[in-house]
Amino acid sequence: MNPAIVFGLGTMLAWGFWITFGDVASNSIDPEMAAFVSYLTATIVAGVYVVASDASVAVTNRGLLYSAVAGVAAAIGVLSTFIGVTVGSTAIVSTIGGMYFVTAAVISIVALGEPLSMQKAAGIGLALVAIVVINQ
């Protein structure tokens, strides 16, 4: 099986568990604290993985900068998710949040110079329609 599919399935399953348990946690403690504990735990697990694996610990200024920007985006996303599930339906928050690939596709086209094909435009359009339909 294509490794990208395997890791994609791992991502899908992990994010599904993350948002479900994040919902339960956010209804038991303040969502901001639940988000903090979630990402603190994620940091520890990722750090143990880096140390235990043969991953390179070499960094560049560019890599550090973009990793930090990604971390800020992740923090905003986790806080938004955990607060969102306390004020609304997990199904709605996870459905709309799961469409993050639309943001990534647009950024890759606008900022990274990836070509916009008819298939990409149709996929983005259909994803936006799906958000509307699912949340009716």
C-alpha positions as a Python dict, from the first residue, in 0.01 Angstrom:
ca = {
    (1, 'M'): (0, 0, 0),
    (2, 'N'): (115, 353, -76),
    (3, 'P'): (284, 494, 239),
    (4, 'A'): (106, 828, 188),
    (5, 'I'): (-228, 647, 217),
    (6, 'V'): (-114, 465, 531),
    (7, 'F'): (-6, 789, 696),
    (8, 'G'): (-318, 966, 570),
    (9, 'L'): (-534, 699, 735),
    (10, 'G'): (-326, 733, 1053),
    (11, 'T'): (-386, 1107, 1046),
    (12, 'M'): (-758, 1062, 993),
    (13, 'L'): (-791, 816, 1280),
    (14, 'A'): (-570, 1017, 1516),
    (15, 'W'): (-754, 1344, 1450),
    (16, 'G'): (-1087, 1166, 1497),
    (17, 'F'): (-979, 1040, 1840),
    (18, 'W'): (-823, 1378, 1922),
    (19, 'I'): (-1140, 1578, 1860),
    (20, 'T'): (-1364, 1323, 2031),
    (21, 'F'): (-1154, 1307, 2347),
    (22, 'G'): (-1097, 1682, 2326),
    (23, 'D'): (-1475, 1726, 2336),
    (24, 'V'): (-1504, 1509, 2647),
    (25, 'A'): (-1210, 1687, 2811),
    (26, 'S'): (-1348, 2032, 2725),
    (27, 'N'): (-1675, 1942, 2895),
    (28, 'S'): (-1486, 1829, 3207),
    (29, 'I'): (-1236, 2116, 3242),
    (30, 'D'): (-1196, 2458, 3081),
    (31, 'P'): (-1139, 2408, 2707),
    (32, 'E'): (-828, 2627, 2719),
    (33, 'M'): (-674, 2399, 2983),
    (34, 'A'): (-781, 2089, 2789),
    (35, 'A'): (-610, 2233, 2479),
    (36, 'F'): (-294, 2308, 2677),
    (37, 'V'): (-276, 1958, 2826),
    (38, 'S'): (-346, 1804, 2484),
    (39, 'Y'): (-61, 1987, 2315),
    (40, 'L'): (176, 1951, 2610),
    (41, 'T'): (121, 1576, 2588),
    (42, 'A'): (166, 1589, 2209),
    (43, 'T'): (495, 1778, 2256),
    (44, 'I'): (625, 1516, 2497),
    (45, 'V'): (522, 1226, 2272),
    (46, 'A'): (676, 1391, 1964),
    (47, 'G'): (995, 1465, 2162),
    (48, 'V'): (1025, 1105, 2278),
    (49, 'Y'): (973, 991, 1918),
    (50, 'V'): (1248, 1222, 1791),
    (51, 'V'): (1490, 1099, 2056),
    (52, 'A'): (1400, 730, 2010),
    (53, 'S'): (1406, 739, 1630),
    (54, 'D'): (1691, 823, 1399),
    (55, 'A'): (1534, 1161, 1316),
    (56, 'S'): (1785, 1437, 1257),
    (57, 'V'): (1795, 1710, 1521),
    (58, 'A'): (1963, 1952, 1278),
    (59, 'V'): (1768, 2274, 1230),
    (60, 'T'): (1786, 2580, 1009),
    (61, 'N'): (1659, 2930, 1076),
    (62, 'R'): (1400, 2887, 799),
    (63, 'G'): (1288, 2553, 943),
    (64, 'L'): (1262, 2699, 1292),
    (65, 'L'): (1063, 2999, 1169),
    (66, 'Y'): (813, 2795, 970),
    (67, 'S'): (784, 2537, 1247),
    (68, 'A'): (704, 2817, 1491),
    (69, 'V'): (444, 2964, 1254),
    (70, 'A'): (291, 2615, 1219),
    (71, 'G'): (287, 2590, 1599),
    (72, 'V'): (101, 2919, 1632),
    (73, 'A'): (-152, 2800, 1375),
    (74, 'A'): (-187, 2468, 1559),
    (75, 'A'): (-242, 2648, 1890),
    (76, 'I'): (-512, 2867, 1738),
    (77, 'G'): (-670, 2559, 1580),
    (78, 'V'): (-672, 2351, 1898),
    (79, 'L'): (-809, 2636, 2108),
    (80, 'S'): (-1075, 2707, 1847),
    (81, 'T'): (-1168, 2340, 1831),
    (82, 'F'): (-1183, 2279, 2205),
    (83, 'I'): (-1382, 2598, 2269),
    (84, 'G'): (-1603, 2523, 1966),
    (85, 'V'): (-1709, 2181, 2093),
    (86, 'T'): (-1814, 2333, 2425),
    (87, 'V'): (-2045, 2584, 2258),
    (88, 'G'): (-2168, 2369, 1970),
    (89, 'S'): (-2188, 2027, 1816),
    (90, 'T'): (-1874, 1817, 1781),
    (91, 'A'): (-2010, 1701, 1445),
    (92, 'I'): (-2030, 2058, 1316),
    (93, 'V'): (-1693, 2170, 1456),
    (94, 'S'): (-1515, 1858, 1330),
    (95, 'T'): (-1680, 1872, 987),
    (96, 'I'): (-1587, 2232, 924),
    (97, 'G'): (-1246, 2195, 1091),
    (98, 'G'): (-1178, 1884, 885),
    (99, 'M'): (-1197, 2098, 575),
    (100, 'Y'): (-859, 2249, 662),
    (101, 'F'): (-734, 2100, 338),
    (102, 'V'): (-924, 2375, 154),
    (103, 'T'): (-711, 2635, 335),
    (104, 'A'): (-396, 2436, 258),
    (105, 'A'): (-491, 2405, -110),
    (106, 'V'): (-558, 2778, -144),
    (107, 'I'): (-233, 2869, 35),
    (108, 'S'): (-36, 2627, -183),
    (109, 'I'): (-181, 2786, -496),
    (110, 'V'): (-152, 3149, -385),
    (111, 'A'): (174, 3146, -186),
    (112, 'L'): (363, 2840, -307),
    (113, 'G'): (289, 2870, -676),
    (114, 'E'): (119, 2535, -727),
    (115, 'P'): (-95, 2539, -1041),
    (116, 'L'): (-471, 2569, -1010),
    (117, 'S'): (-627, 2294, -1219),
    (118, 'M'): (-994, 2243, -1294),
    (119, 'Q'): (-986, 1937, -1066),
    (120, 'K'): (-846, 2139, -775),
    (121, 'A'): (-1099, 2418, -828),
    (122, 'A'): (-1383, 2164, -846),
    (123, 'G'): (-1257, 1987, -532),
    (124, 'I'): (-1238, 2312, -337),
    (125, 'G'): (-1583, 2413, -459),
    (126, 'L'): (-1735, 2076, -371),
    (127, 'A'): (-1574, 2087, -26),
    (128, 'L'): (-1734, 2425, 38),
    (129, 'V'): (-2070, 2291, -79),
    (130, 'A'): (-2022, 1991, 153),
    (131, 'I'): (-1975, 2222, 451),
    (132, 'V'): (-2305, 2391, 374),
    (133, 'V'): (-2495, 2066, 309),
    (134, 'I'): (-2363, 1877, 611),
    (135, 'N'): (-2439, 2160, 848),
    (136, 'Q'): (-2800, 2223, 741),
}
